[in-house]
Amino acid sequence: MRPYHWVNPGVCFSLNFVVRDYLLFIDTETSGLPKKWDIPYSDLDNWPYSVQIAWVIFTKDGQEIKRESHYINDNDFEISPGAYRIHGISKAFLHQHGESRKTILTQLAADLQHYQPLVVAHYMQLDFHMIGADFYRIGLENPLQDLPRFCTMLATSKYVSNPKSKYLRLDRLYYILFQEDMGNQHEALTDATATAACFFEMLKIGDISAEKIASQQTTQTNSTNIISGWGCSTLVVIISFLTYLFLLWP
């Protein structure tokens, strides 16, 4: 996957009111998928666990500031066979290379507090809730809920040619934009970096705009209310369908 650097001050100036000065691109690899999407985080058996969390921070003109990638070695979860087939992360690997959940999330929370970024992910709903569940496990509120967020997956509908799919997976979007494979998909740092590359490229060609970023804020705010029961039945169907497409459709 290519290193990505992009500067366009004119476009970035138009994004000031939603982008602020920094963007944080985030991705998680998890122990599985939620059994239900309308269950509070307090139902710990319902929500899977993050096994890897990675984030990359950029200035709004495309300069990378820092990158972090961490594996979680807490011994309070098992990795489902399906999740292992996707990301290849085992408990033995986590035991050797991981850190405590509290240490990692404390560092993430500090970066979110310090940079106050626009948070970007490809399939933000999944990453938002996985991180939210893990913050709940260490006794903290999800800091993502207080920051503007943008989902690159929701901006991909114009690229879709398969009538059975509404949005593109990250690897397919990356190939369409750059005509090359991103490589090593389902490794959180690779995915976060690829999401950044796609975001800036789509911004450059006009497929992401200040208006589109702003329009997602209301949608994402409403969607995160799923945990407290707002619009549960409709949102559960939508999110479950997106999960199926995102994980299984080629």
C-alpha atoms as one frame of an Amber mdcrd trajectory, in Angstrom:
protein
   0.000   0.000   0.000   1.350   3.409  -0.978   2.225   6.097   1.561  -0.252
   8.928   1.140   0.381  12.642   1.348  -2.024  15.269   0.104  -2.208  19.013
   0.539  -4.965  21.261  -0.787  -5.363  24.315   1.469  -8.319  25.682  -0.479
 -10.428  22.591   0.056  -9.299  22.225   3.658 -10.272  25.816   4.442 -13.836
  25.025   3.370 -13.882  22.123   5.840 -12.795  24.109   8.882 -16.174  24.071
  10.585 -16.386  20.269  10.630 -12.794  19.061  10.349 -11.184  21.400  12.871
  -7.399  21.095  12.772  -6.961  17.318  12.993  -8.439  14.068  11.729  -8.112
  10.731  13.503  -8.595   7.593  11.401  -9.439   4.542  13.477  -9.997   0.826
  13.010 -10.606  -2.166  15.261 -10.245  -5.908  14.903 -12.615  -7.768  17.191
 -13.291 -11.103  18.848 -16.574 -11.481  16.951 -19.784  -9.620  16.128 -22.571
  -8.444  18.458 -25.441 -10.856  18.995 -27.838  -7.886  18.986 -27.288  -4.208
  18.214 -29.946  -2.763  20.546 -28.513  -4.098  23.807 -26.768  -1.794  26.327
 -23.025  -2.115  26.811 -23.761  -3.368  30.329 -24.751  -6.701  28.762 -21.134
  -7.765  28.436 -21.939 -11.132  26.864 -23.636  -9.424  23.920 -20.741  -7.239
  22.862 -17.505  -8.640  21.411 -14.107  -7.343  22.439 -11.533  -5.372  20.500
  -8.379  -7.425  19.994  -6.518  -4.690  18.077  -7.088  -0.931  17.952  -5.145
   1.364  15.627  -5.418   5.048  14.884  -3.559   7.507  12.665  -3.724  11.272
  13.197  -3.376  13.808  10.373  -3.585  17.554  10.113  -6.431  18.758   7.933
  -3.954  19.401   5.088  -2.880  15.753   5.033   0.290  15.786   7.143   0.591
  12.682   9.313   1.193  13.527  12.984   1.326  10.127  14.659   0.193   6.529
  14.407  -0.635   3.973  17.062  -1.366   0.250  16.851  -2.024  -1.892  19.910
  -3.128  -5.437  20.697  -5.229  -6.154  23.776  -4.175  -9.024  26.023  -6.818
  -8.967  28.770  -7.854 -12.515  29.577 -11.621 -11.939  29.697 -12.656 -13.001
  26.190 -12.297 -15.680  23.538 -11.862 -15.120  19.797 -14.561 -16.706  17.660
 -13.437 -19.032  14.837 -15.062 -16.694  12.310 -13.177 -13.669  13.605  -9.898
 -15.591  13.615 -10.422 -16.565   9.974 -10.822 -12.869   9.110  -7.886 -11.303
  10.973  -5.689 -14.239  12.030  -5.108 -12.879  15.543  -4.884 -15.631  18.170
  -4.942 -15.572  21.961  -1.333 -16.779  21.959  -0.323 -13.820  19.774  -2.155
 -11.407  22.072  -0.500 -12.896  25.135   2.914 -12.282  23.578   2.340  -8.904
  21.931  -0.600  -7.327  23.749  -1.125  -4.662  26.385  -3.904  -4.056  28.868
  -7.179  -2.665  27.573  -7.079   0.147  30.111  -3.589   1.257  29.043  -4.537
   1.360  25.362  -7.878   3.092  25.802  -6.374   5.623  28.181  -3.897   6.544
  25.439  -6.654   6.743  22.827  -8.766   8.925  25.118  -5.788  11.225  25.702
  -5.241  11.658  21.955  -8.928  12.342  21.376  -8.920  14.918  24.160  -5.706
  16.578  22.988  -6.413  16.774  19.249 -10.243  17.103  19.312 -10.325  15.602
  15.816 -12.892  14.651  13.256 -12.928  10.865  13.737 -13.083   8.831  10.520
 -13.595   5.105  10.003 -14.737   2.757   7.265 -17.942   1.394   8.837 -17.987
   3.815  11.731 -20.974   2.195  13.438 -19.047  -1.011  14.091 -15.893   0.709
  15.352 -17.903   3.197  17.427 -19.753   0.479  19.308 -16.770  -1.838  19.726
 -14.761   1.000  21.251 -17.765   2.122  23.285 -18.205  -1.360  24.758 -14.521
  -1.543  25.652 -14.563   1.876  27.308 -17.572   0.696  29.314 -15.523  -2.289
  30.487 -12.914   0.012  32.015 -15.552   2.250  33.579 -15.401   5.208  31.167
 -17.811   6.877  28.759 -17.118   6.509  25.054 -15.203   9.707  24.103 -16.149
   9.267  20.439 -19.722  10.293  21.202 -18.603  13.872  21.896 -16.658  14.292
  18.642 -17.718  14.737  15.005 -17.495  11.484  13.066 -17.450  10.478   9.422
 -17.913   7.064   7.810 -16.142   6.604   4.475 -18.207   3.491   3.752 -21.389
   5.565   3.637 -19.773   7.782   0.985 -19.102   4.911  -1.453 -22.531   4.333
  -2.991 -21.612   6.107  -6.258 -18.876   3.532  -6.869 -21.095   0.469  -6.425
 -21.849  -1.519  -9.567 -23.114  -4.720  -7.930 -26.903  -4.428  -7.463 -26.722
  -6.697  -4.404 -24.450  -4.310  -2.535 -25.135  -0.769  -1.326 -21.647   0.186
  -0.140 -18.056  -0.860  -0.826 -15.694  -2.702   1.440 -12.476  -0.841   2.149
 -10.255  -3.000  -0.063 -12.559  -2.518  -3.049 -12.771   1.257  -2.527  -8.990
   1.447  -2.270  -8.572  -0.474  -5.526 -11.049   1.743  -7.387  -9.328   4.922
  -6.206  -5.699   3.855  -6.666  -5.799   0.886  -9.062  -3.739  -1.255  -6.695
  -4.394  -3.654  -3.842  -4.150  -2.243  -0.333  -2.618  -5.471   1.023  -2.850
  -6.998   4.510  -6.514  -6.164   4.984  -8.036  -6.775   8.429  -4.905  -5.547
  10.163  -6.119  -2.474  12.022  -3.221  -0.134  11.260  -3.287  -1.070   7.571
  -7.025  -0.458   7.457  -6.817   2.869   9.314  -4.041   4.063   6.990  -5.982
   2.949   3.907  -9.068   4.742   5.207  -7.024   7.939   5.484  -5.731   7.552
   1.929  -9.254   6.984   0.608 -10.666   9.924   2.577  -8.119  12.415   1.274
  -8.398  11.109  -2.288 -12.198  11.336  -2.204 -11.892  14.821  -0.739  -9.553
  15.820  -3.550 -11.873  14.588  -6.312 -14.988  16.038  -4.679 -16.706  12.855
  -3.485 -16.361  14.056   0.108 -17.298  17.636   0.952 -17.990  19.790   3.986
 -21.696  19.323   3.335 -21.421  15.527   3.268 -19.388  15.492   6.457 -21.899
  17.777   8.156 -24.853  15.710   6.935 -23.472  12.592   8.597 -23.382  14.224
  12.017 -27.160  14.059  12.514 -27.321  10.547  11.091 -24.528   9.253  13.294
 -25.890  10.964  16.397 -29.253   9.309  15.878 -27.679   5.947  15.090 -25.634
   5.857  18.278 -28.849   6.243  20.254 -29.534   2.607  19.399 -28.029   1.647
  22.755 -30.697   3.590  24.634 -33.474   2.220  22.438 -34.103   5.003  19.874
 -35.446   3.551  16.646 -34.167   0.131  17.591 -35.975  -2.130  15.154 -35.151
  -0.126  12.041 -31.557   0.541  12.984 -30.908  -3.071  13.950 -32.050  -4.244
  10.526 -29.927  -1.627   8.745 -26.769  -2.253  10.756 -27.109  -6.048  10.555
 -27.490  -5.800   6.785 -24.429  -3.552   6.499 -22.426  -5.961   8.643 -23.309
  -8.824   6.315 -22.314  -6.876   3.217 -19.145  -5.471   4.730 -17.760  -8.752
   6.040 -18.992 -11.291   3.517 -19.533  -9.655   0.132 -16.474  -9.775  -2.198
